[in-house]
Amino acid sequence: MRYKMHISELRTLIRIQRKVVTGTGIHKTTDWIDLGNLLPTDPPRYLRCKWYPLGGTEAWNVVLRYNPLITASCRLIRGSIVYTIIGPMDPDQHREWTAFKVKASLSV
């Protein structure tokens, strides 16, 4: 059975970033770059998602268009708050939607 969702439900603007490590040894640096960007200086890439609470206010459910690059090592930014992605998955295995849970991150 297909996951029932309409494109008009994607109302919340978010950014999803991946960790990029450059340099070696003592010169190693870590940067966060938006998915789809090549350099940290590229303009931000916003995505639209459905954002709704999971029971309380600490964890949230997020549903957006399918993207195989979204993994648990990525992070999500909504406004100025950074969230940790927990278990991204394709709910119906049709590669239309990606669903996951997020929690506010204590470390930036």
C-alpha positions in Angstrom: 0.0 0.0 0.0 1.3 3.4 -0.9 2.1 6.0 1.7 -0.8 8.5 1.5 0.5 12.1 1.3 -0.2 15.1 -0.9 2.5 17.5 -2.0 0.5 20.5 -0.5 1.3 19.1 3.0 4.9 20.0 2.6 4.8 23.5 4.2 7.9 23.7 6.5 11.2 24.9 5.2 14.3 23.0 6.4 17.9 22.4 5.4 19.6 19.1 5.5 23.4 19.1 5.8 26.1 16.4 5.5 29.4 16.4 7.3 32.5 17.0 5.2 36.0 16.4 6.6 38.9 18.1 4.8 42.7 18.0 5.5 44.7 15.3 7.2 46.3 14.8 10.6 46.6 18.0 12.6 45.1 20.1 9.8 41.8 18.1 9.7 38.7 20.3 9.7 35.0 19.5 9.7 32.4 21.5 7.8 28.6 21.0 7.4 27.4 21.5 3.8 23.8 21.5 2.5 22.8 18.4 0.5 23.3 19.2 -3.2 26.0 21.9 -2.5 29.7 21.4 -3.3 31.3 24.1 -1.2 30.5 25.6 2.2 30.3 29.0 0.5 27.4 28.0 -1.7 24.0 29.5 -0.9 21.7 27.5 1.4 19.4 24.9 -0.2 16.0 24.8 1.4 13.6 21.8 1.2 9.9 21.6 2.0 8.7 18.9 4.5 5.7 17.9 6.6 6.7 18.6 10.2 4.6 17.3 13.1 5.1 16.3 16.8 5.8 12.8 18.0 3.9 12.6 21.2 5.6 15.5 23.1 7.8 18.4 22.0 11.2 16.7 22.2 11.0 14.6 19.1 9.4 15.4 15.8 8.3 13.4 12.7 9.5 14.7 9.3 8.3 13.6 5.9 9.8 14.9 2.6 10.4 13.9 -1.0 12.6 10.8 -1.3 16.3 11.5 -1.3 18.8 8.5 -0.9 21.5 10.9 0.3 19.7 11.5 3.7 21.3 9.3 6.3 21.5 9.2 10.1 24.9 11.0 9.8 23.2 14.1 8.4 21.7 16.9 10.4 18.6 19.0 9.9 18.2 22.7 10.5 14.9 24.4 11.0 15.2 28.1 11.6 18.2 28.4 13.9 17.7 25.1 15.7 19.9 22.1 14.7 18.3 18.6 14.9 19.8 15.1 14.9 18.2 12.7 12.3 17.1 9.4 13.7 16.5 6.5 11.4 15.6 7.8 7.9 13.5 5.3 5.9 11.4 4.9 2.8 8.0 4.0 4.4 6.5 2.1 1.5 9.6 1.2 -0.5 8.3 3.1 -3.6 11.0 5.8 -3.4 8.5 8.7 -3.2 8.8 9.8 0.4 11.5 9.8 3.1 10.3 9.7 6.7 12.4 10.1 9.9 12.3 11.4 13.4 14.4 14.3 14.7 15.5 15.5 18.1 17.0 18.9 19.0 20.8 18.5 19.1 22.8 19.7 22.1 26.0 20.1 20.2 26.3 22.2 17.0 
